[in-house]
Amino acid sequence: MRHVLLPCLVGAAVTAQAGAAEAPQVPEKLAAIVAKTQSFGLGRYPISFWSYTNLKEHGRYMDEAEVEEWADAGFTVPQSPSFDANDPAQKAHIQRLLNWARERQMKLILCDPRCRAQPGPNGDWSQMPPDYADGIRAAVKDFGSHPATFGFHVGDEPDAAMKETFFRCYRVQKEVAPHLFPFANLLPWWPGAEERAGTDTWPNYLDEYVRDSNADLISYDYYGQMVPGEDGWNGYYENLRLYREAMWRNGVPFWNTLLSVGHFRYRCPNYDEIRWQFNTTVASGAHGVLWFFYYMRQPHANYRLSPVDEHWDRTQTYYDIRRVQKSFHRFYGDLFTRLVSTRVTFHPKAYGNGEVFKPNGIVSQILAPEGHPVLLGEFVDLQGRRYVMLVNNSMTESAKIGLTFPGQDVKVFSWNWSGAEYEGDAYCADGQSRDEKGLTIHHWLAPGQEAVYRVQSQSAAREPLP
């Protein structure tokens, strides 16, 4: 099914009618992003976590009940424990995890040590081990045909010394098993990170990665949004912007890792902050999220209150993440796997060198209390239909926020608790009015809460695409 759909989805253009105006053509790279996301075969928005477990130490916890808890919390593509590929019992355990995942419509990113990016002889990162491809072939023989295998974990945060070989290792995985989706995580940007990554500009680092690895997706992690105050917001949104723009340039989706465990100066996120991280990432165009991290395993440094603590008990963080993710799936299902970001704006001020909101043919006005932060993501589907995601961009304050959709012909559609699209206000709306400016809808939004609409009008259909 995956291979049949791809040629149909990636094309020169797909057009649609919205009102009396013809929608603009969907550029090939935007269509390719949607096609790649749908080729993952998850059926819902990709959600993962960093596990850091291994079967030797933690295998007794990795039973069917554990996999059920992943599924019940709304995860769709978790990371597996690492394991000893020379131990038949551990390999059989991974097969059971895959079987249990398949029964719950999940896939796993397998942390197989044979597939990690590795240096050549004597730790030389200028070359790849001569038998690396043999290890990939063995891993694929063991697990590559299982329908719950998403792909193998390549590695994390390649720097200047290792990136060339790291990218080659990813490419080898794609050459050996083109039907799988290797997972690799890149460095985040921060002032001066270019030297660490061995690049002159961050866009060049990201483009080099996609080009040299033949990557299926671009992933990174950044946690500055969880330092006290708004100090880290610029870095958070700068990374979202840089990775979103790399997505547009290269035609592959990007995933963002969010914070689920307090450590260093990063605070333990509460429910509102978990929802804020999730919804701002989706509104900023990411096609997947991960959580750092899921299992505490044992006390270390000042890490605390991960979703599963050092006693293997579920913390409030687990239940908060579960609530956010289950609600998102219930409202929106696979919607955001079928959309691609076209514009992200802020009101009244921008973060991370982003764009301050300016009226267009989709939304002409944002109404909010003076100084209250608002985030607005705009999207398109393969039929050229336009969508918006409004997010209360405060972590602490609820607010009544309005949007005006211009045009006398404008219609809006949203999604109910059963995931069905209907014409009318979003679930969180609090009144609407029509006048010569168009349709204005107000919403009471808690911190990080969202409202999502499909917008149908002549002016929306004429809005150009990036």
Summary of the structure (lengths in Angstrom):
residues: 466
radius of gyration: 22.1
end to end distance: 29.7
largest distance: 72.6
contacts: 1637
relative contact order: 0.12
helix: 35%
strand: 25%
